[in-house]
């Protein structure tokens, strides 16, 4: 399921729409790795009257790779997509490594973005103390990425994620032992696993280059300040999240001018699947 537009620079940008075609528009940004196929339960999205637009970022799925891309370049792509779909004002939501892209849109497009939801979102790389509680592979990435040249970094990503296209289960199962009980319960729902596996395989459709570039951007300074995000931001984060520790959410809440945090005790990285209706209720109130 995919539609595509051609951007001003000739690149193709792929997306998929879910829920109500004429409902409240929300652009949803997948994590790292991921694709337009990653989203919360369709039944809830439809019942809540939401038009959910999920987008492949450059290099993932059917979206063309963009050499030299920065996080702050993303709002221009989203704006072109919104205009192409005749969408005026809209909300943005993001999970995990999609967080900086939602922050970038909120900061750059305050006349178009009404509200933002950050779900188990990654925090900025300029705060090393936020890494406490993060699983080892992620912590190593934040620590050493700035020191690794691009060719070597791309090789490391290939080494760890080369099976992602043909066997996405192996990528998601890699962190199985570190998942808290709440994530284990969610993870073993067949509908959640199917979405995650399909999204992972699609994300690696064209290999690992897109993911390597995204991870590099995430783990280095983002080129934007959370203090410049002036639209309301709802944060949802679990205290047992070992992928993006809750300290990241608390730091973001401290720095954002208008932040409404919801900290979920004993929940993990996949809380959006359990709380999607509540999240949409909050977004609809703006």
Steps between C-alpha positions, in 0.01 A plus 500: 500500500670819389456826318783723382559861411791654314666777700641824357851351481377194308505253790209265559336507843280203591217496752189306602174622650296318764176571686238751385578663160339828611595481866736708712838485319798371697839437344663206674878448488638149549801411712847384392494269308147506364265592221153631417355160602574560869197640678272447803174301472298590189170426671561767763627752245182456294264503797657820633442678167868546420670518161845357569768571240809282547806599299816317389790730582773525231679170448228287660235303315405667173643844579819595318821544695603866548879551509615742767158516664457671838220461752400862443443425129202275582234771555534610134411147385202482736378842387508393135308183584240692701450744213475216248226339712319833556564487874516839669565463872596167649642323804825305504580192705815292517628186662853439628762618247234693310487755783755751364304518174182590685686763702648640176154533343355663810786751513507580126127494422321666793229635268416150376572266793228517766637256758771238535508159668834337584461132589798332667708759320876514467674794663770731365855373479638806677399364842721195572366466855168393348647164396461340843265204475544459122586157361862450404480515118308829501728652764808404298350669195445828684849482649710408198305618193666845489841329484425256217548606135208441265642199305577312822167602657313373194686167528407464868134563421513246217661249735227533763199543271587314179234235568228758557339474158482122470457421868363805688411280795870456575544878538205538733579188699855620564395709798254245635674439831515869587128564450299572815190289570265766360680491165505121502122494539453740209766334285325164505181640353492362148371825348787700654765255383356498147515880479856512638629225271337648190629847582852373560514302176366795301741739668792291375353455151802676347763383748643668808629833365188694600511359851872567533449867412199535733683345793793734438269802507324385815819438694661837421382857574163548329542859382189618688416615852207360695460848646392620154198267485207727577202273427362276777685170542353193667764257623421137575779289650537185709724478804625157386597608148852367435518618138446870574521548879239706679774751588477613137132587541564684824778704342278583202219605734742731679613668177175521302303825553156330492525135602238268652679178607336168585746267673369143511627292790647159415432539127749468219584609147182367335246685713343672197319175413333488841427874529417606145139593577606718793770662288254583223255637758770743617587605145134554414464740792731755334 
